[in-house]
Amino acid sequence: MDYQTLAVLAGLPADDPHGAVGLPIYGVAAYRFSGLEDGQQRFATGEGYTYTRIQNPTAAALEQRLAALEGAVGAVALASGQSASFAALLSLVRPGDEIIASPGLFGGTVGLLNQVFGLMGVKTTFVAPEADQVRAAITPNTKVVFAEVLANPALAIPDFEVLASLCEERKIAFLVDNTFGAAGYLARPLDHGAHVVTHSLTKWASGHGSVLGGAVLSRETSLWENFPQFLAADLQGRVPLEAFGSRCYPERVRHLGLAVGGMVLSPFNAYLLFQGLETLPLRVERQNLNAMRLAAFLAGQPKIAWLRYPGLASDPAHRRAAKYLQGGFGGILTLGIKGGLEGASRFLSQLKILQAPNVGDVRTLAVHPWTTTHSRLPEPARLAAGVSPEMVRISVGVESAADLEAMLSEALAAV
Ligand SMILES: *Cc1c(COP(=O)(O)O)cnc(C)c1O
């Protein structure tokens, strides 16, 4: 079935006692057992519900829908995009292991790698997500290569197939943060060889900037045979790979991230995210059209030093975008205002478009990464992440393109 169909039908409970159309919210912490054997059985097998920290029917419906939308073998929903990255990595590494990551990754991810995994004795080497550089950085301890589908605000797209075959050959997990792939509508890295994808559902899945959420998804693979954590018997005496096959990875994410890690998504937020996915294709199609129209408008403006939008044939990311973004070129564009920091400041002081550090919202949002999202990085690291003082990032929403054009035009006049 096509994405648009799965987005409204996948994951709907078939056995609702009242025949509800839509997803009921299970606002409960625990589930009752019919007797000793029932409780024992549920705890021993992990089948059936016990306690919402481990699984909840509303969150489970969201997980099923996400897995269907991206062709995954399993999905785990968590409290935020950060907790998804945390649990995804925690399930892949052990002290002494190494990670290779792109320096352009989301700031929170860089912090997680340096400040949390660094403390746990897991070292990260930062190199651009290009095959020659990644190959040179691989050591016998490398367990993960971590890239982003469309790094922002630099708007760089890795060559997924090339990186995936390198990881496959070296038995390394290829992990892609697919937040900017809009829950698989714009991009499906699992189809191009990634083993695991993570999402901040806060962005396109929510679509309304109203709740936080995250998810980890993985595909069918034999890679886990090379990871000792899936070959050693667990506390119940089960060898994860034998018991679950490819699902051993999402099971570990559920165990470490939720059952013992406690990074649980509220059932209420799961409900909103499940509903958000239903209109995601409509919103993203509109954002694609609006962004293309604004890019064409901005490209001819004299107050603009440069413009980046992967949909423009002249854009450095265009060729890979055309190959990997099967759902269109997305709603993110970045521009450099003439006059550096001063020019950007004048532009933003007159801009009627909302200014906020979020993306994927129905509303168009602008931000000045140099002084906000990336301000805590030292200057050289900001530049390495593709951020510059004159840069403004725009996440295009679903408003009328003519109104957005007028707002941009008015602010440019002030520069
Ligand atoms: C927002 C974001 C995150 C973190 O997600 P939260 O839901 O804010 O915790 C991770 N990766 C990317 C690419 C993001 O844009």
The ligand as a Tripos MOL2 file, in Angstrom:
@<TRIPOS>MOLECULE
LIG
   15    15     1     0     0
SMALL
NO_CHARGES

@<TRIPOS>ATOM
      1 C1         14.9340   17.8740   17.0440 C.3       1 LIG1
      2 C2         15.9100   16.8590   16.6000 C.ar      1 LIG1
      3 C3         16.3840   15.8730   17.4780 C.ar      1 LIG1
      4 C4         15.9890   15.8280   18.9340 C.3       1 LIG1
      5 O1         14.6330   15.6050   19.0750 O.3       1 LIG1
      6 P1         13.7520   16.0700   20.3440 P.3       1 LIG1
      7 O2         12.4180   15.5230   20.0360 O.co2     1 LIG1
      8 O3         13.8080   17.5790   20.3830 O.co2     1 LIG1
      9 O4         14.3910   15.4820   21.5490 O.co2     1 LIG1
     10 C5         17.2600   14.9310   16.9880 C.ar      1 LIG1
     11 N1         17.6660   14.9520   15.7010 N.ar      1 LIG1
     12 C6         17.2480   15.9000   14.8380 C.ar      1 LIG1
     13 C7         17.7340   15.8710   13.4410 C.3       1 LIG1
     14 C8         16.3590   16.8790   15.2570 C.ar      1 LIG1
     15 O5         15.9500   17.8200   14.3920 O.3       1 LIG1
@<TRIPOS>BOND
     1     1     2 1
     2     2     3 ar
     3     2    14 ar
     4     3     4 1
     5     3    10 ar
     6     4     5 1
     7     5     6 1
     8     6     7 2
     9     6     8 1
    10     6     9 1
    11    10    11 ar
    12    11    12 ar
    13    12    13 1
    14    12    14 ar
    15    14    15 1
@<TRIPOS>SUBSTRUCTURE
     1 LIG1         1 GROUP 0 **** ****
